[in-house]
């Protein structure tokens, strides 16, 4: 445990930070719904369902955090016990805690699955590029689920060797998956930008903003997971408590991509994408770029 803060204080701090991030997610989600409805992409229903599911999970997690805090600090039995709040948060077999961890895992897996789907779409629905990410996703699902199941018994310990190895393995897989899939998406967009530049009269690279948005969003979740991993690897309980913040970051990542991409498209000059060399086939050239825009924005 880090010096200067008890386990109860850590949870209160994380609850405060998670509430701030949840407020940001509320604004992002509302904007995301507007963006999806306005631009009406081919996969609008899927995007809306995926982001709504993640937002619902983050909402449920915040509610559970407040319920835990109310029990820990207002329950008469716990309050009468010396160091009762810390003992409550440290106890295994706490079903509210287990439910919160399960929601965190489901939300993270949903975020990864949506990222893999983006990879699939950007690579022209080529399933081969998704095989390795899907294997890592299944491995992450298995390790994380078993790790949470180990905490179900009341006599379980969060510092047990098995739980420690499984939780670190799960976060390692999450980091690797997010970094590699994001890199695959960015590479494909860069490749597409080079091909598009060769067809346009200006020859400029048009997807720099899209790449920056995706890299920033991917770096956000990867950095959050890396901090949690390092803290828990060092034996600091703050790493496990930090998952209360990570779920809000995982929800924020896809929302940022949709909102920033949608707002940028709404303020861009669509006419600038029509500058092609009509010595080829102007109709095919215009349709080609529109298809690339739609795939990348999704």
C-alpha contacts under 8 A as a table, 3 or more apart, distances in Angstrom:
res1	aa1	res2	aa2	distance
1	X	5	X	7.67
1	X	6	X	7.29
1	X	7	X	7.39
1	X	235	X	7.88
1	X	236	X	5.29
1	X	237	X	5.39
1	X	238	X	6.93
2	X	5	X	6.21
2	X	6	X	7.76
2	X	236	X	6.49
2	X	237	X	7.61
2	X	238	X	7.27
3	X	6	X	7.95
5	X	8	X	8.00
5	X	9	X	5.76
5	X	10	X	6.31
6	X	9	X	5.14
6	X	10	X	6.24
6	X	86	X	6.99
7	X	10	X	5.05
7	X	11	X	6.34
7	X	86	X	5.49
7	X	89	X	6.91
7	X	90	X	7.47
7	X	237	X	7.94
8	X	11	X	5.18
8	X	12	X	6.28
8	X	85	X	5.92
8	X	86	X	5.05
8	X	89	X	6.57
9	X	12	X	5.02
9	X	13	X	6.13
10	X	13	X	5.11
10	X	14	X	6.15
10	X	238	X	7.00
10	X	241	X	7.11
11	X	14	X	5.05
11	X	15	X	5.98
11	X	241	X	6.47
12	X	15	X	4.99
12	X	16	X	6.22
12	X	69	X	7.41
13	X	16	X	5.16
13	X	17	X	6.31
14	X	17	X	5.09
14	X	18	X	5.84
14	X	241	X	7.26
14	X	242	X	6.67
14	X	244	X	6.37
14	X	245	X	6.25
15	X	18	X	5.01
15	X	19	X	6.02
15	X	62	X	7.60
15	X	65	X	6.51
15	X	66	X	7.54
15	X	244	X	7.21
15	X	245	X	7.74
16	X	19	X	5.18
16	X	20	X	6.50
17	X	20	X	5.17
17	X	21	X	6.33
17	X	245	X	6.85
18	X	21	X	5.07
18	X	22	X	5.93
18	X	62	X	7.25
18	X	244	X	6.67
18	X	245	X	5.06
18	X	248	X	6.53
19	X	22	X	4.95
19	X	23	X	6.21
19	X	62	X	6.96
20	X	23	X	5.15
20	X	24	X	6.52
21	X	24	X	5.03
21	X	25	X	6.18
21	X	245	X	7.88
21	X	248	X	6.12
21	X	249	X	7.48
22	X	25	X	4.84
22	X	26	X	6.19
22	X	58	X	7.37
22	X	59	X	7.55
22	X	62	X	7.79
22	X	248	X	6.20
23	X	26	X	5.10
23	X	27	X	6.68
24	X	27	X	5.30
24	X	28	X	6.22
25	X	28	X	4.86
25	X	29	X	5.79
25	X	55	X	7.62
25	X	248	X	7.50
25	X	251	X	7.35
25	X	252	X	5.95
25	X	255	X	7.82
26	X	29	X	5.19
26	X	30	X	6.26
27	X	30	X	5.30
27	X	31	X	6.26
28	X	31	X	5.11
28	X	32	X	5.88
28	X	252	X	7.64
28	X	255	X	6.16
28	X	256	X	7.09
28	X	259	X	6.99
29	X	32	X	4.82
29	X	33	X	6.22
29	X	51	X	7.59
29	X	52	X	7.88
29	X	55	X	7.38
29	X	255	X	6.47
30	X	33	X	5.32
30	X	34	X	6.53
31	X	34	X	5.13
31	X	35	X	6.16
31	X	259	X	6.48
32	X	35	X	5.04
32	X	36	X	6.12
32	X	255	X	6.34
32	X	258	X	6.27
32	X	259	X	5.28
33	X	36	X	5.21
33	X	37	X	6.23
33	X	48	X	6.89
34	X	37	X	5.27
34	X	38	X	6.01
35	X	38	X	5.18
35	X	39	X	6.11
35	X	258	X	7.51
35	X	259	X	6.58
35	X	262	X	5.74
35	X	263	X	7.35
36	X	39	X	5.65
36	X	40	X	5.69
36	X	41	X	7.05
36	X	44	X	5.96
36	X	47	X	7.83
36	X	48	X	7.19
36	X	258	X	7.93
36	X	262	X	7.82
37	X	40	X	5.17
37	X	44	X	7.40
39	X	262	X	7.53
40	X	44	X	5.95
41	X	44	X	5.12
41	X	294	X	6.99
41	X	298	X	7.50
43	X	46	X	5.41
43	X	47	X	6.28
43	X	298	X	7.61
44	X	47	X	5.16
44	X	48	X	5.98
45	X	48	X	5.10
45	X	49	X	6.04
46	X	49	X	5.17
46	X	50	X	6.07
47	X	50	X	5.16
47	X	51	X	6.08
48	X	51	X	5.37
48	X	52	X	5.88
49	X	52	X	5.11
49	X	53	X	6.01
50	X	53	X	5.19
50	X	54	X	6.37
50	X	110	X	7.55
50	X	114	X	7.30
51	X	54	X	5.16
51	X	55	X	6.08
51	X	251	X	7.66
51	X	254	X	7.37
51	X	255	X	7.04
52	X	55	X	5.07
52	X	56	X	6.05
53	X	56	X	5.10
53	X	57	X	6.24
54	X	57	X	5.03
54	X	58	X	6.24
54	X	107	X	5.75
54	X	110	X	7.11
54	X	111	X	7.56
54	X	251	X	5.69
55	X	58	X	5.12
55	X	59	X	6.12
55	X	251	X	6.33
56	X	59	X	5.02
56	X	60	X	6.19
57	X	60	X	5.14
57	X	61	X	6.18
57	X	103	X	6.21
57	X	104	X	7.76
57	X	107	X	6.28
58	X	61	X	5.03
58	X	62	X	6.28
58	X	103	X	7.90
58	X	104	X	7.94
58	X	107	X	7.58
58	X	247	X	6.42
58	X	248	X	6.05
58	X	251	X	6.90
59	X	62	X	5.27
59	X	63	X	6.37
60	X	63	X	5.14
60	X	64	X	6.28
60	X	103	X	7.90
61	X	64	X	5.09
61	X	65	X	6.26
61	X	100	X	5.65
61	X	103	X	6.64
61	X	104	X	7.50
61	X	244	X	7.87
62	X	65	X	5.07
62	X	66	X	6.44
63	X	66	X	5.26
63	X	67	X	6.27
64	X	67	X	4.97
64	X	68	X	6.12
64	X	96	X	6.59
64	X	97	X	7.93
64	X	100	X	6.50
65	X	68	X	5.12
65	X	69	X	6.26
65	X	100	X	7.67
66	X	69	X	5.02
66	X	70	X	6.14
67	X	70	X	5.12
67	X	71	X	6.24
68	X	71	X	5.21
68	X	72	X	6.02
68	X	96	X	6.96
68	X	97	X	7.72
69	X	72	X	5.06
69	X	73	X	6.08
70	X	73	X	5.49
70	X	74	X	5.47
70	X	75	X	7.30
71	X	74	X	5.50
71	X	75	X	5.09
71	X	78	X	7.93
72	X	75	X	6.23
72	X	78	X	6.51
72	X	79	X	7.53
72	X	84	X	7.37
72	X	85	X	4.86
72	X	88	X	6.24
72	X	89	X	7.46
73	X	78	X	7.37
73	X	79	X	6.34
73	X	85	X	6.21
74	X	78	X	7.73
74	X	79	X	6.64
75	X	78	X	5.42
75	X	79	X	5.97
76	X	79	X	5.01
76	X	80	X	6.02
77	X	80	X	5.24
77	X	81	X	6.50
78	X	81	X	5.20
78	X	84	X	4.85
78	X	85	X	6.50
78	X	88	X	7.44
79	X	82	X	7.47
79	X	84	X	5.81
79	X	85	X	7.11
80	X	84	X	7.19
81	X	84	X	4.78
83	X	86	X	5.65
83	X	87	X	6.37
84	X	87	X	5.06
84	X	88	X	6.07
85	X	88	X	5.08
85	X	89	X	6.36
86	X	89	X	5.27
86	X	90	X	6.08
87	X	90	X	5.01
87	X	91	X	5.98
88	X	91	X	5.32
91	X	94	X	6.36
91	X	154	X	7.19
92	X	151	X	5.77
92	X	152	X	6.53
92	X	153	X	6.62
92	X	154	X	5.00
92	X	155	X	6.76
92	X	156	X	6.00
92	X	157	X	6.91
92	X	158	X	7.72
93	X	98	X	7.34
93	X	151	X	6.22
93	X	152	X	4.59
93	X	153	X	5.11
93	X	154	X	4.34
93	X	155	X	7.69
93	X	156	X	7.64
94	X	97	X	5.34
94	X	98	X	6.22
94	X	152	X	7.51
94	X	154	X	7.69
95	X	98	X	4.85
95	X	99	X	5.92
95	X	152	X	7.72
96	X	99	X	5.07
96	X	100	X	6.19
97	X	100	X	5.07
97	X	101	X	6.25
98	X	101	X	5.08
98	X	102	X	6.08
98	X	148	X	6.91
98	X	151	X	7.47
98	X	152	X	7.13
99	X	102	X	5.04
99	X	103	X	6.15
100	X	103	X	5.14
100	X	104	X	6.20
101	X	104	X	4.98
101	X	105	X	6.27
101	X	148	X	6.96
101	X	243	X	7.93
102	X	105	X	5.13
102	X	106	X	6.20
102	X	145	X	7.69
102	X	148	X	7.04
103	X	106	X	5.12
103	X	107	X	5.99
104	X	107	X	5.20
104	X	108	X	6.14
104	X	243	X	7.24
104	X	244	X	7.61
104	X	246	X	7.93
104	X	247	X	5.46
105	X	108	X	5.14
105	X	109	X	6.11
105	X	141	X	7.85
105	X	144	X	6.81
105	X	145	X	7.65
106	X	109	X	5.13
106	X	110	X	6.10
107	X	110	X	5.05
107	X	111	X	6.23
107	X	247	X	6.72
107	X	250	X	7.18
107	X	251	X	7.34
108	X	111	X	5.08
108	X	112	X	6.27
108	X	247	X	6.85
108	X	250	X	6.05
109	X	112	X	5.07
109	X	113	X	6.06
109	X	137	X	7.30
109	X	141	X	6.96
110	X	113	X	5.05
110	X	114	X	6.15
111	X	114	X	5.21
111	X	115	X	6.26
111	X	250	X	6.36
111	X	251	X	7.10
111	X	253	X	7.98
111	X	254	X	7.25
112	X	115	X	4.98
112	X	116	X	6.21
112	X	137	X	7.32
112	X	174	X	7.97
112	X	177	X	7.56
112	X	178	X	6.91
113	X	116	X	5.04
113	X	117	X	6.18
113	X	137	X	7.58
114	X	117	X	4.97
114	X	118	X	6.31
115	X	118	X	5.08
115	X	119	X	6.41
115	X	178	X	7.77
115	X	181	X	7.08
115	X	182	X	7.63
115	X	254	X	8.00
116	X	119	X	4.96
116	X	120	X	6.27
116	X	130	X	6.61
116	X	133	X	6.91
116	X	134	X	7.56
116	X	181	X	6.62
117	X	120	X	4.91
117	X	121	X	6.24
118	X	121	X	5.09
118	X	122	X	6.03
118	X	185	X	7.50
118	X	298	X	6.85
119	X	122	X	5.24
119	X	123	X	6.11
119	X	129	X	7.78
119	X	130	X	7.19
119	X	181	X	6.72
119	X	182	X	7.93
119	X	184	X	6.93
119	X	185	X	5.47
120	X	123	X	5.39
120	X	124	X	6.69
120	X	125	X	4.83
120	X	126	X	5.89
120	X	127	X	6.29
120	X	129	X	7.19
120	X	130	X	6.41
121	X	124	X	5.36
121	X	125	X	4.89
121	X	126	X	7.68
121	X	295	X	6.32
121	X	298	X	7.86
122	X	125	X	7.03
122	X	185	X	6.67
122	X	188	X	6.82
122	X	189	X	7.46
122	X	295	X	5.66
122	X	296	X	5.99
123	X	126	X	5.61
123	X	129	X	7.72
123	X	185	X	7.86
123	X	188	X	6.69
126	X	129	X	6.24
126	X	130	X	7.62
127	X	130	X	5.30
127	X	131	X	6.74
128	X	131	X	5.49
129	X	132	X	7.09
129	X	133	X	7.89
130	X	133	X	5.35
130	X	134	X	5.98
131	X	134	X	5.23
131	X	135	X	6.30
132	X	135	X	5.09
132	X	136	X	6.36
133	X	136	X	5.09
133	X	137	X	6.04
133	X	177	X	6.25
133	X	181	X	7.02
134	X	137	X	4.80
134	X	138	X	6.16
135	X	138	X	5.23
135	X	139	X	6.25
136	X	139	X	5.00
136	X	140	X	6.05
136	X	173	X	6.44
136	X	177	X	6.66
137	X	140	X	5.06
137	X	141	X	6.12
137	X	173	X	7.70
137	X	174	X	7.89
137	X	177	X	7.36
138	X	141	X	4.96
138	X	142	X	6.20
139	X	142	X	5.15
139	X	143	X	6.17
139	X	170	X	7.92
139	X	173	X	7.67
140	X	143	X	5.30
140	X	144	X	5.94
140	X	169	X	7.80
140	X	170	X	5.14
140	X	171	X	7.92
140	X	173	X	5.86
140	X	174	X	6.77
141	X	144	X	5.45
141	X	145	X	6.04
141	X	170	X	7.87
142	X	145	X	5.30
142	X	146	X	6.20
143	X	146	X	5.31
143	X	147	X	6.09
143	X	166	X	5.60
143	X	167	X	7.16
143	X	169	X	7.07
143	X	170	X	5.68
144	X	147	X	5.06
144	X	148	X	6.36
144	X	166	X	6.84
144	X	167	X	6.37
144	X	170	X	5.56
145	X	148	X	5.34
145	X	149	X	6.23
146	X	149	X	4.94
146	X	150	X	6.26
146	X	166	X	7.62
147	X	150	X	5.28
147	X	151	X	7.07
147	X	162	X	7.97
147	X	163	X	5.42
147	X	166	X	5.70
147	X	167	X	6.06
148	X	151	X	5.41
148	X	152	X	7.06
149	X	152	X	5.39
150	X	153	X	6.98
150	X	156	X	6.93
150	X	163	X	6.72
151	X	154	X	7.56
151	X	156	X	5.62
151	X	157	X	7.02
151	X	158	X	6.95
152	X	156	X	7.21
153	X	156	X	5.38
156	X	160	X	7.82
157	X	160	X	5.37
158	X	163	X	6.46
158	X	164	X	7.29
159	X	163	X	6.98
159	X	164	X	6.32
160	X	163	X	5.50
160	X	164	X	6.13
161	X	164	X	5.10
161	X	165	X	6.15
162	X	165	X	5.27
162	X	166	X	6.16
163	X	166	X	5.18
163	X	167	X	5.95
164	X	167	X	5.33
164	X	168	X	6.11
165	X	168	X	5.28
165	X	169	X	5.99
166	X	169	X	4.99
166	X	170	X	6.08
167	X	170	X	5.06
167	X	171	X	6.32
168	X	171	X	5.22
168	X	172	X	6.06
168	X	229	X	6.33
168	X	232	X	7.50
168	X	233	X	7.06
169	X	172	X	5.01
169	X	173	X	6.19
170	X	173	X	5.21
170	X	174	X	6.20
171	X	174	X	4.90
171	X	175	X	6.18
171	X	225	X	6.50
171	X	226	X	7.82
171	X	229	X	6.23
172	X	175	X	5.23
172	X	176	X	6.20
172	X	229	X	7.45
173	X	176	X	5.15
173	X	177	X	5.87
174	X	177	X	5.18
174	X	178	X	6.13
174	X	222	X	7.97
174	X	225	X	7.53
175	X	178	X	5.34
175	X	179	X	6.12
175	X	222	X	5.43
175	X	225	X	6.41
175	X	226	X	6.97
176	X	179	X	5.26
176	X	180	X	5.96
177	X	180	X	5.39
177	X	181	X	5.95
178	X	181	X	5.46
178	X	182	X	5.90
178	X	218	X	6.51
178	X	221	X	7.74
178	X	222	X	6.54
179	X	182	X	5.26
179	X	183	X	6.05
179	X	218	X	6.79
179	X	219	X	7.71
179	X	222	X	6.86
180	X	183	X	5.02
180	X	184	X	6.14
181	X	184	X	4.95
181	X	185	X	6.25
182	X	185	X	5.13
182	X	186	X	6.13
182	X	214	X	7.14
182	X	215	X	6.95
182	X	218	X	6.16
183	X	186	X	5.09
183	X	187	X	6.01
184	X	187	X	5.18
184	X	188	X	6.24
185	X	188	X	5.21
185	X	189	X	6.24
186	X	189	X	5.12
186	X	190	X	6.06
186	X	211	X	5.84
186	X	214	X	7.25
186	X	215	X	7.44
187	X	190	X	5.04
187	X	191	X	6.06
188	X	191	X	4.98
188	X	192	X	6.04
189	X	192	X	4.94
189	X	193	X	6.01
189	X	207	X	7.06
189	X	211	X	7.10
189	X	296	X	6.87
190	X	193	X	4.99
190	X	194	X	6.30
190	X	207	X	7.21
190	X	211	X	7.60
191	X	194	X	5.20
191	X	195	X	6.39
192	X	195	X	5.07
192	X	196	X	6.06
192	X	292	X	7.58
193	X	196	X	5.01
193	X	197	X	6.00
193	X	205	X	5.69
193	X	206	X	6.18
193	X	207	X	5.95
194	X	197	X	5.12
194	X	198	X	6.42
194	X	205	X	6.61
195	X	198	X	5.26
195	X	199	X	6.78
196	X	199	X	5.22
196	X	200	X	6.41
196	X	203	X	7.88
196	X	205	X	7.78
196	X	289	X	7.09
197	X	200	X	5.25
197	X	201	X	7.91
197	X	202	X	7.35
197	X	203	X	4.29
197	X	204	X	5.40
197	X	205	X	5.78
197	X	206	X	7.47
198	X	201	X	7.96
198	X	203	X	5.77
199	X	203	X	7.21
199	X	276	X	6.35
199	X	277	X	6.89
199	X	285	X	7.66
200	X	203	X	5.25
200	X	204	X	7.73
200	X	275	X	5.91
200	X	276	X	4.59
200	X	277	X	6.32
201	X	275	X	6.05
201	X	276	X	5.42
201	X	277	X	5.88
202	X	275	X	7.57
205	X	208	X	6.76
206	X	209	X	7.84
207	X	210	X	5.19
207	X	211	X	6.28
208	X	211	X	5.20
208	X	212	X	6.24
209	X	212	X	5.14
209	X	213	X	6.22
210	X	213	X	5.20
210	X	214	X	6.31
210	X	261	X	6.72
210	X	296	X	7.81
210	X	297	X	7.65
211	X	214	X	5.25
211	X	215	X	6.06
212	X	215	X	5.16
212	X	216	X	6.02
213	X	216	X	5.25
213	X	217	X	6.20
213	X	256	X	7.87
213	X	257	X	6.21
213	X	260	X	7.19
213	X	261	X	7.56
214	X	217	X	5.19
214	X	218	X	6.03
214	X	257	X	6.32
215	X	218	X	5.11
215	X	219	X	5.92
216	X	219	X	5.08
216	X	220	X	6.13
217	X	220	X	5.12
217	X	221	X	6.78
217	X	253	X	5.21
217	X	254	X	7.45
217	X	256	X	6.83
217	X	257	X	6.83
218	X	221	X	5.65
218	X	222	X	6.14
218	X	253	X	7.09
219	X	222	X	4.99
219	X	223	X	5.76
220	X	223	X	5.36
220	X	224	X	6.27
220	X	249	X	7.41
220	X	253	X	7.24
221	X	224	X	5.11
221	X	225	X	6.16
221	X	246	X	7.67
221	X	249	X	6.17
221	X	250	X	6.08
221	X	253	X	6.80
222	X	225	X	5.19
222	X	226	X	6.02
223	X	226	X	4.95
223	X	227	X	6.22
224	X	227	X	5.32
224	X	228	X	6.45
224	X	246	X	6.39
224	X	249	X	7.56
225	X	228	X	5.15
225	X	229	X	6.03
225	X	246	X	7.13
226	X	229	X	4.99
226	X	230	X	6.10
227	X	230	X	5.24
227	X	231	X	6.18
227	X	239	X	7.45
228	X	231	X	5.26
228	X	232	X	6.15
228	X	238	X	7.71
228	X	239	X	4.42
228	X	240	X	6.98
228	X	242	X	6.24
228	X	243	X	7.25
229	X	232	X	5.29
229	X	233	X	5.92
229	X	239	X	6.56
230	X	233	X	5.02
230	X	234	X	6.14
230	X	239	X	7.43
231	X	234	X	5.19
231	X	235	X	6.53
231	X	236	X	5.22
231	X	237	X	7.38
231	X	238	X	6.52
231	X	239	X	4.69
232	X	235	X	4.99
232	X	236	X	5.18
232	X	237	X	6.32
232	X	238	X	7.15
232	X	239	X	4.56
232	X	240	X	6.52
233	X	236	X	7.39
236	X	239	X	5.99
237	X	240	X	5.50
237	X	241	X	6.50
238	X	241	X	4.93
238	X	242	X	5.79
239	X	242	X	5.09
239	X	243	X	7.09
240	X	243	X	5.73
241	X	244	X	6.06
242	X	245	X	5.43
242	X	246	X	6.44
243	X	246	X	4.70
243	X	247	X	6.35
244	X	247	X	5.96
244	X	248	X	7.54
245	X	248	X	5.56
245	X	249	X	6.64
246	X	249	X	4.98
246	X	250	X	6.09
247	X	250	X	5.05
247	X	251	X	6.29
248	X	251	X	5.08
248	X	252	X	6.12
249	X	252	X	4.92
249	X	253	X	6.25
250	X	253	X	5.48
250	X	254	X	7.73
251	X	254	X	6.62
251	X	255	X	6.95
252	X	255	X	5.19
252	X	256	X	6.07
253	X	256	X	5.42
253	X	257	X	6.71
254	X	257	X	5.19
254	X	258	X	6.38
255	X	258	X	5.29
255	X	259	X	6.00
256	X	259	X	5.22
256	X	260	X	5.80
257	X	260	X	5.51
257	X	261	X	5.78
258	X	261	X	5.23
258	X	262	X	5.79
258	X	297	X	7.49
258	X	298	X	7.42
259	X	262	X	5.16
259	X	263	X	5.99
260	X	263	X	5.26
260	X	264	X	6.00
261	X	264	X	5.22
261	X	265	X	6.22
261	X	297	X	6.17
262	X	265	X	5.18
262	X	266	X	6.23
262	X	297	X	7.47
263	X	266	X	5.06
263	X	267	X	6.39
264	X	267	X	5.33
264	X	268	X	6.09
265	X	268	X	5.09
269	X	272	X	5.68
269	X	273	X	7.80
270	X	273	X	5.69
270	X	274	X	7.48
271	X	274	X	5.42
271	X	275	X	7.61
272	X	275	X	6.04
273	X	276	X	8.00
273	X	286	X	7.86
273	X	289	X	7.42
274	X	286	X	6.20
276	X	282	X	6.97
276	X	285	X	6.96
276	X	286	X	7.59
277	X	280	X	6.39
277	X	282	X	7.20
278	X	281	X	5.98
278	X	282	X	4.93
279	X	282	X	7.61
280	X	285	X	7.79
281	X	284	X	5.47
281	X	285	X	6.15
282	X	285	X	5.06
282	X	286	X	6.16
283	X	286	X	5.36
283	X	287	X	6.23
284	X	287	X	5.17
284	X	288	X	5.96
285	X	288	X	5.12
285	X	289	X	6.45
286	X	289	X	5.39
286	X	290	X	6.27
287	X	290	X	5.10
287	X	291	X	6.14
288	X	291	X	5.23
288	X	292	X	6.37
289	X	292	X	5.00
289	X	293	X	6.12
290	X	293	X	5.04
290	X	294	X	6.23
291	X	294	X	5.20
291	X	295	X	6.20
292	X	295	X	5.18
292	X	296	X	6.05
293	X	296	X	5.34
293	X	297	X	5.99
294	X	297	X	5.27
294	X	298	X	6.21
295	X	298	X	5.33
